[in-house]
Amino acid sequence: MASHSGHRILVTGSLAWDQIMDFPGNFKDHILPDKAHVISISFLVSQLKKQRGGCSANIAYSLALLQEKPVIVAAAGSDFGDYKRFLDEQGVETRHIRIFPDELTASCFITTDKVDNQITGFFPGAMRRAGELSIKEEVGASKPEIAIISPDDPAAMIRHAKECREAGIPFVYDPSFQVTAMDGAALLEGAKGAKALCLNDYEMAVFQEKTKLSDRDVLDLAELVVVTFGDKGSEIRRKGKDPIKVGTAKPEKVVDPTGAGDAYRAGLVSGLVSGYSLESCGRMGSVAAVYAVEQYGTQNHRYTREEFLRRYETNFGSRPA
């Protein structure tokens, strides 16, 4: 298993710049309750970091570390040049990222105070145009082994799922935080016929509330239903079978949990296309996630495939089977 030729994996979803600011005080000390109707506040921040983000790139980055061949289909803006060069250097195929010159790449502006309260603004930018992208047109006859449909403009997510079904491309449907923006019909349309539906436990509760589906009914939508529980592990569910409970890998330090879910998806899917047991796939997700947790930002962790496998063995007693 030391040699690995890599599998062609298509990834759709958001691309974004994350502008992260630290405010050394407390927001509450600067908001007067009796003046809440006319808030006009300026915060002097102590730190500003510009990070590469967006679900499709986060997932593709970890797939490349696992020596897979990720291909991104997504929308970006005129300010994407440096980001594109970085992804190219990591081994991510970027030629299907459509640059819209009259748009800026999506950006997230996050200000965090000293007790971890956050004020966030999200500008979708070019992501609003993602529904104009066609998987069929982009990949042509060179079909990927699997596709991952991660959070994006909702119209794009529905279109990509439909095109995967029509082209016979197995796909993982990962609506993540977009469960709050999409209605039940849209969520069902995306998940129908998926190889796997991936959500965390809170998102699954929202998904079921909006679709009115019971636990059993959800298992009719996709071959696998994968639910993550943060530091309590994950569960892989299938119709008519007991769920597979997957433990977490042990972090050396917890620096920043942002991006752990995207890294988990990468490990899980790398295991699926490699033909490993479902338990091994979930454990690969756990190991990939823990690397992300140990670094600030979503694309700053590094490992070789051999280092990954050794860490897997340390946590779970043997290598993926």
Buried (B, 14 or more C-beta within 10 A) or exposed (E): EEEBEBBBBBBBBBBBBBBBBBBEBEBEEEEEEEEEEEEEEEBEBEEEEEBBBBBBBBBBBBBBBBBBBBBBBBBBBBBBEEBBEBBEEBBBBBEBBBBBEEBBBBBBBBBBBEEEEEBEEBBBBBBBBBBEBEBBEBBEEEBBBBBBBBBBBBBBBBBBBBBBBEBEBBBBBBBBBBBEEBEBEBBBBBBBBBBBBBBBEBBBEBBBEBBEBEEEEBBEBBEBBBBBBBEEBBBBBBEEEEBBEBBBBEBEEEBBEBBBBBBBBBBBBBBBBBEBEBBBBBBBBBBBBBBBBBBEBBBBBEBEBEEBBBBBEEBBEEEBE
